[in-house]
Amino acid sequence: MSAHVDVLAIAAHRDDAELTCGGTLARAAEQGYRTGILDLTRGEMATKGTPEIRAAESTRAAEVLGVSERENAGLPDAGIENSNETRAILVAHLRALSPRTVILPFERGRHPDHRVASQLARDACFLAGLRNYEGGPAARPLKILYALAYREDPVKPTFVVPLTEGQFAKKMAAVNCYVSQFEGALSAGEIFPTGQPLVDRIESQSRYYGSLVREPYGEPFYTEETVSISDVVDLPVQSM
């Protein structure tokens, strides 16, 4: 039986969470939180590697990030649907893991699985809180965050999670666990090719978002709700 986690990243494919919020998961683990990843598919439609290889790579990556629980929903790769059946599958995982905070893919993306996974997971988060849905028990996450890394859309992050040198190193070590996917790669997921090695693109993006909050590295997130600030004197990030 799954143990409860504080933070759960839900991703369409193995390696998506590492790319978009791996540093944040590493930081949360260092802060003493239990973290988890729920991959929705096994990656059977991938051009490179096999589901078995990617499973082994994902296990190693989770260990690098200090992830406590990693599960797979077994949905069809390149065929995720937001249906009664798939919502019930995710609700079962959400109730078992009972996260306080959930990190989702952004609602727009070039891969259909990324777009559908975002809406599917959000719907499941709501349904998980209905006592009479699928026999309960009710367990709804408090906060939903959308990972914004590598997006070309003009979406301003609600906030950026700062990463230390060590946390960014863990993120890159986790990404590099996916030898089948990223060895010699120039692109991945929402990261379009520019001729640069993929690892250089990840570093430049992370440095850019870190610079927005005056830190070495960072990962950007978006929330639909307005964030409450209780102390306007102790706000971080210098304005000028």
ZIGITA-V660174 format. One record per residue. N is the residue number from 0. RES is the residue in three letters. SS is DSSP state (H for helix, E for strand, L for the rest). Layout:
# ZIGITA-V660174
n->N res->RES ss->SS
n->N res->RES ss->SS
This chain:
# ZIGITA-V660174
n->0 res->MET ss->L
n->1 res->SER ss->L
n->2 res->ALA ss->L
n->3 res->HIS ss->L
n->4 res->VAL ss->L
n->5 res->ASP ss->L
n->6 res->VAL ss->E
n->7 res->LEU ss->E
n->8 res->ALA ss->E
n->9 res->ILE ss->E
n->10 res->ALA ss->E
n->11 res->ALA ss->L
n->12 res->HIS ss->L
n->13 res->ARG ss->L
n->14 res->ASP ss->L
n->15 res->ASP ss->H
n->16 res->ALA ss->H
n->17 res->GLU ss->H
n->18 res->LEU ss->H
n->19 res->THR ss->H
n->20 res->CYS ss->H
n->21 res->GLY ss->H
n->22 res->GLY ss->H
n->23 res->THR ss->H
n->24 res->LEU ss->H
n->25 res->ALA ss->H
n->26 res->ARG ss->H
n->27 res->ALA ss->H
n->28 res->ALA ss->H
n->29 res->GLU ss->H
n->30 res->GLN ss->L
n->31 res->GLY ss->L
n->32 res->TYR ss->L
n->33 res->ARG ss->L
n->34 res->THR ss->E
n->35 res->GLY ss->E
n->36 res->ILE ss->E
n->37 res->LEU ss->E
n->38 res->ASP ss->E
n->39 res->LEU ss->E
n->40 res->THR ss->E
n->41 res->ARG ss->L
n->42 res->GLY ss->L
n->43 res->GLU ss->L
n->44 res->MET ss->L
n->45 res->ALA ss->L
n->46 res->THR ss->L
n->47 res->LYS ss->L
n->48 res->GLY ss->L
n->49 res->THR ss->L
n->50 res->PRO ss->H
n->51 res->GLU ss->H
n->52 res->ILE ss->H
n->53 res->ARG ss->H
n->54 res->ALA ss->H
n->55 res->ALA ss->H
n->56 res->GLU ss->H
n->57 res->SER ss->H
n->58 res->THR ss->H
n->59 res->ARG ss->H
n->60 res->ALA ss->H
n->61 res->ALA ss->H
n->62 res->GLU ss->H
n->63 res->VAL ss->H
n->64 res->LEU ss->H
n->65 res->GLY ss->L
n->66 res->VAL ss->L
n->67 res->SER ss->L
n->68 res->GLU ss->E
n->69 res->ARG ss->E
n->70 res->GLU ss->E
n->71 res->ASN ss->E
n->72 res->ALA ss->E
n->73 res->GLY ss->E
n->74 res->LEU ss->E
n->75 res->PRO ss->L
n->76 res->ASP ss->L
n->77 res->ALA ss->L
n->78 res->GLY ss->L
n->79 res->ILE ss->L
n->80 res->GLU ss->L
n->81 res->ASN ss->L
n->82 res->SER ss->L
n->83 res->ASN ss->H
n->84 res->GLU ss->H
n->85 res->THR ss->H
n->86 res->ARG ss->H
n->87 res->ALA ss->H
n->88 res->ILE ss->H
n->89 res->LEU ss->H
n->90 res->VAL ss->H
n->91 res->ALA ss->H
n->92 res->HIS ss->H
n->93 res->LEU ss->H
n->94 res->ARG ss->H
n->95 res->ALA ss->H
n->96 res->LEU ss->H
n->97 res->SER ss->L
n->98 res->PRO ss->L
n->99 res->ARG ss->L
n->100 res->THR ss->E
n->101 res->VAL ss->E
n->102 res->ILE ss->E
n->103 res->LEU ss->E
n->104 res->PRO ss->E
n->105 res->PHE ss->L
n->106 res->GLU ss->L
n->107 res->ARG ss->L
n->108 res->GLY ss->L
n->109 res->ARG ss->L
n->110 res->HIS ss->L
n->111 res->PRO ss->H
n->112 res->ASP ss->H
n->113 res->HIS ss->H
n->114 res->ARG ss->H
n->115 res->VAL ss->H
n->116 res->ALA ss->H
n->117 res->SER ss->H
n->118 res->GLN ss->H
n->119 res->LEU ss->H
n->120 res->ALA ss->H
n->121 res->ARG ss->H
n->122 res->ASP ss->H
n->123 res->ALA ss->H
n->124 res->CYS ss->H
n->125 res->PHE ss->H
n->126 res->LEU ss->H
n->127 res->ALA ss->L
n->128 res->GLY ss->L
n->129 res->LEU ss->L
n->130 res->ARG ss->L
n->131 res->ASN ss->L
n->132 res->TYR ss->H
n->133 res->GLU ss->H
n->134 res->GLY ss->H
n->135 res->GLY ss->L
n->136 res->PRO ss->L
n->137 res->ALA ss->L
n->138 res->ALA ss->L
n->139 res->ARG ss->L
n->140 res->PRO ss->L
n->141 res->LEU ss->L
n->142 res->LYS ss->E
n->143 res->ILE ss->E
n->144 res->LEU ss->E
n->145 res->TYR ss->E
n->146 res->ALA ss->E
n->147 res->LEU ss->L
n->148 res->ALA ss->L
n->149 res->TYR ss->L
n->150 res->ARG ss->L
n->151 res->GLU ss->L
n->152 res->ASP ss->L
n->153 res->PRO ss->L
n->154 res->VAL ss->L
n->155 res->LYS ss->L
n->156 res->PRO ss->L
n->157 res->THR ss->L
n->158 res->PHE ss->E
n->159 res->VAL ss->E
n->160 res->VAL ss->E
n->161 res->PRO ss->E
n->162 res->LEU ss->E
n->163 res->THR ss->L
n->164 res->GLU ss->H
n->165 res->GLY ss->H
n->166 res->GLN ss->H
n->167 res->PHE ss->H
n->168 res->ALA ss->H
n->169 res->LYS ss->H
n->170 res->LYS ss->H
n->171 res->MET ss->H
n->172 res->ALA ss->H
n->173 res->ALA ss->H
n->174 res->VAL ss->H
n->175 res->ASN ss->L
n->176 res->CYS ss->L
n->177 res->TYR ss->L
n->178 res->VAL ss->H
n->179 res->SER ss->H
n->180 res->GLN ss->H
n->181 res->PHE ss->H
n->182 res->GLU ss->L
n->183 res->GLY ss->L
n->184 res->ALA ss->L
n->185 res->LEU ss->L
n->186 res->SER ss->L
n->187 res->ALA ss->E
n->188 res->GLY ss->L
n->189 res->GLU ss->L
n->190 res->ILE ss->E
n->191 res->PHE ss->L
n->192 res->PRO ss->L
n->193 res->THR ss->L
n->194 res->GLY ss->L
n->195 res->GLN ss->L
n->196 res->PRO ss->L
n->197 res->LEU ss->H
n->198 res->VAL ss->H
n->199 res->ASP ss->H
n->200 res->ARG ss->H
n->201 res->ILE ss->H
n->202 res->GLU ss->H
n->203 res->SER ss->H
n->204 res->GLN ss->H
n->205 res->SER ss->H
n->206 res->ARG ss->H
n->207 res->TYR ss->H
n->208 res->TYR ss->H
n->209 res->GLY ss->H
n->210 res->SER ss->H
n->211 res->LEU ss->H
n->212 res->VAL ss->L
n->213 res->ARG ss->L
n->214 res->GLU ss->L
n->215 res->PRO ss->L
n->216 res->TYR ss->E
n->217 res->GLY ss->E
n->218 res->GLU ss->E
n->219 res->PRO ss->E
n->220 res->PHE ss->E
n->221 res->TYR ss->E
n->222 res->THR ss->L
n->223 res->GLU ss->L
n->224 res->GLU ss->L
n->225 res->THR ss->L
n->226 res->VAL ss->L
n->227 res->SER ss->L
n->228 res->ILE ss->L
n->229 res->SER ss->L
n->230 res->ASP ss->L
n->231 res->VAL ss->L
n->232 res->VAL ss->L
n->233 res->ASP ss->L
n->234 res->LEU ss->L
n->235 res->PRO ss->L
n->236 res->VAL ss->L
n->237 res->GLN ss->L
n->238 res->SER ss->L
n->239 res->MET ss->L
